[in-house]
Amino acid sequence: MRVLSDFLCFKLIKMKNITYIFSKNIYGSLLMTLLASSSIQAQNPAPARAQVRPITLMGATIHVGNGQVISNGAISFDNGIITAVGATADVKLAGTEVIEVKGMHIFPGIISLNTTVGLQEVASVRATLDFSEVGEINPHIRSLVAYDTDSEVIPTLRANGIVVSQAVPQGGIISGTSSAFYTDGWNWEDAVLKKDDGVWINWPPFLANTFNAEDFSFSIKRNEKRQAVIDELRQTFRDARAYAETENPKTVNVRMEAMKGILNGTGNLYIRAGYAKDIIESIGLAKEFGIKKVVIVGGNEAFKVTGFLKDNKIPVILNPTHRLPGSPDENVYLPYELPGILHKAGVKVAIAYADEWWRTRNLAFMAGTSSGFSEVTPEEALQFVTKNAAEILGADRLVGTLEKGKHASLIVSEGDILDMRGNNVKMIYIKGGKVNLDDKQKRLYQKYKEKYQAK
């Protein structure tokens, strides 16, 4: 401010409650114009405009997302809805804008579950963190209204194929309610795909890590507070059930209102649980209260209880698989193999990037790794971040596969999006609108490329 004051002299004039800033000299006006121009250039690109004419992408290899692959295929869409998918010879082109994409690959948009994308921007700046609330029991906290479509992180994920992101609250015993958003939109009302899809709880782990500040070491011991947390969860569910059975309550309880969806079967109960014992006990509690839609999140030891998960039809959203094993006696490649193990056992599985919101762009590569380290085919691995994820969300009527009647939300890539060598996204359409793939990282690359080329 001191530098500006030495160069510019501003006068504040208040008129009808509006503050105007005037410069006393032409240099000040010129600088303000330049600053405004620079600021505009640094902003995220505007969201895609709505589709105005029928479009056909022709000549690509189409990966439908259900295991089907169409060579030399064509996909048509109008008003944001897919109208035809098939071999080029079978798709009518009359009346559509034909875009030649011969030699490229078309995939369903990647769906990123269990993220804080849109809820946090800079980890070290508290004002940009909006994913956790004070208190332990917060089912009424909605990520829906906190989602920030102006996040600089979102375009960097979109450029790698992330088309849908599930914004999830964190912390406490009951964290809150998640919603799923497209990675394009002016505001959360524009971007939302599925509102309030489920409530998230943190199941107390059987074993707890304890940090020793004296020698900076960790020790693992039985979690002594575990039963108290489980008792509190059980009491909360009792209260929620009693409230749901009360017709026209005199006093509205916003916490209990938020629990109605999981009790009446319209919403998911997402349970963060890693140990096999925790998975079994948490599902038992859900069954005790008649909760029909249960999803295990994390599931590091889910491979130990595949039969139990399959019999109870419980899907699993796995933690990031690009990690070390959970214990010294596990196979070093177990995290890579885990999606394939669950899939082959008949468990519906999706992969997420959890808390690493800015690294979510690598989600497709984790699916690719699962194919390389198991008997899962690339088309099956694709389902871990498309079809299965959409079915878990309850949004599979709209997204997850490229089928007639679904949203035209798709990726056009030079190669295989599950392989970092082939993932070169050239076009993305979200509900039929072509998305600008510019982002901050591209701008920085161009900026410093020009700097060093000049030398």
PEGISUL-V780817 format. One record per residue. RES is the residue in one small letter. OMEGA is omega in whole degrees, 0 to 359 (none if undefined). Layout:
RES:OMEGA  RES:OMEGA
//
This chain:
m:181  r:178  v:179  l:182  s:177  d:184  f:183  l:174  c:184  f:176  k:179  l:178  i:179  k:181  m:180  k:176  n:177  i:181  t:178  y:178  i:179  f:176  s:179  k:180  n:185  i:180  y:178  g:179  s:180  l:180  l:180  m:177  t:180  l:179  l:179  a:179  s:179  s:181  s:181  i:181  q:184  a:183  q:174  n:177  p:179  a:177  p:181  a:174  r:180  a:180  q:183  v:179  r:177  p:182  i:173  t:172  l:192  m:170  g:183  a:167  t:185  i:175  h:189  v:180  g:177  n:182  g:181  q:176  v:181  i:177  s:181  n:185  g:177  a:177  i:181  s:177  f:182  d:182  n:177  g:183  i:177  i:182  t:180  a:174  v:179  g:176  a:184  t:182  a:185  d:183  v:180  k:184  l:184  a:176  g:180  t:172  e:184  v:178  i:182  e:178  v:183  k:179  g:180  m:181  h:178  i:182  f:168  p:176  g:180  i:181  i:181  s:180  l:171  n:178  t:171  t:176  v:183  g:179  l:174  q:184  e:180  v:188  a:184  s:181  v:186  r:183  a:180  t:182  l:183  d:184  f:183  s:182  e:177  v:179  g:185  e:184  i:187  n:180  p:184  h:179  i:187  r:175  s:182  l:187  v:180  a:186  y:184  d:180  t:180  d:180  s:177  e:182  v:187  i:180  p:180  t:177  l:182  r:181  a:177  n:173  g:179  i:183  v:179  v:180  s:178  q:180  a:191  v:175  p:183  q:170  g:178  g:175  i:170  i:191  s:184  g:186  t:181  s:172  s:181  a:186  f:165  y:180  t:177  d:180  g:180  w:182  n:185  w:178  e:178  d:191  a:190  v:176  l:179  k:181  k:170  d:185  d:178  g:180  v:184  w:175  i:176  n:180  w:181  p:184  p:178  f:177  l:182  a:175  n:178  t:182  f:177  n:184  a:183  e:181  d:177  f:181  s:177  f:174  s:180  i:178  k:180  r:182  n:184  e:182  k:188  r:185  q:179  a:179  v:179  i:178  d:179  e:177  l:181  r:179  q:178  t:179  f:176  r:180  d:181  a:179  r:179  a:179  y:181  a:180  e:180  t:178  e:177  n:179  p:182  k:179  t:179  v:177  n:187  v:178  r:181  m:176  e:182  a:181  m:185  k:184  g:181  i:179  l:181  n:174  g:179  t:181  g:178  n:166  l:179  y:182  i:176  r:182  a:183  g:181  y:180  a:180  k:180  d:180  i:182  i:183  e:181  s:177  i:176  g:178  l:179  a:179  k:179  e:182  f:174  g:180  i:188  k:185  k:182  v:178  v:175  i:181  v:184  g:170  g:181  n:179  e:180  a:180  f:179  k:185  v:183  t:179  g:179  f:180  l:180  k:182  d:181  n:178  k:181  i:175  p:182  v:169  i:185  l:170  n:176  p:183  t:174  h:185  r:175  l:175  p:183  g:180  s:184  p:184  d:178  e:174  n:184  v:181  y:184  l:179  p:178  y:184  e:189  l:179  p:180  g:179  i:181  l:181  h:181  k:178  a:178  g:178  v:176  k:187  v:172  a:180  i:178  a:177  y:173  a:190  d:182  e:190  w:183  w:178  r:181  t:179  r:181  n:185  l:182  a:183  f:175  m:176  a:177  g:178  t:181  s:178  s:181  g:184  f:178  s:180  e:179  v:177  t:177  p:180  e:174  e:179  a:178  l:181  q:180  f:182  v:178  t:187  k:182  n:180  a:179  a:180  e:178  i:179  l:188  g:181  a:186  d:173  r:186  l:186  v:175  g:177  t:179  l:182  e:181  k:179  g:179  k:178  h:176  a:180  s:193  l:183  i:171  v:184  s:177  e:182  g:183  d:181  i:179  l:182  d:183  m:178  r:182  g:182  n:177  n:187  v:181  k:180  m:171  i:173  y:175  i:186  k:175  g:179  g:180  k:187  v:173  n:185  l:176  d:175  d:185  k:182  q:176  k:180  r:178  l:178  y:181  q:181  k:184  y:172  k:178  e:180  k:186  y:174  q:180  a:178  k:none
//
